[in-house]
Amino acid sequence: MADAFEEGKKEYETGRWSKAFRYFKESLKDTVRVSEVRILMARCLLEIGEPEKAEAELKNAKQVLAEKDKEMLQAFEEAWRLLHDTRRLTARELEERRRKAAENN
C-alpha cells in the first residue's frame, strides 16, 4: 500500500478533506516532515469548518519549523491567514463546510 502521506496528498488534491486529514494524521508516526504534515492537517481542518483544531495544529507545526525552512514558513503563514479568514465565517457557513466534508467521506 502507498504511504499515508502520499494517500493524504491525493485526497487533499481532490477535496476530500476528512480522508486527507486521517491519512496525514496516520503519516505523523513515520515522517520527518512533521511541520508539513501538520500544516496540511490544519488546512484540512479549516476546509471542514474546524478553526480551533486547525489553530492547534498550526501551533504544533510552528514549534518544529526551522527558520531556514523558507518554503514551510511560507506555507505556515498562508495557512495562518486562512485560519483568520475562516474565523470570520458565520456559524452557519462553518456548519455548511462540516456538512459538505461529511458528504465527501
Buried (B, 14 or more C-beta within 10 A) or exposed (E): EEEBBEBBBEBBEEEBBBBBBBBBBBBBEEBEBBBBBBBBBBBBBBBBBBBEBBBBBBEBBBEEBEEEBEEBBEBBEEBBEBBEEBEEBEEEEBEEBBEBBEEBE
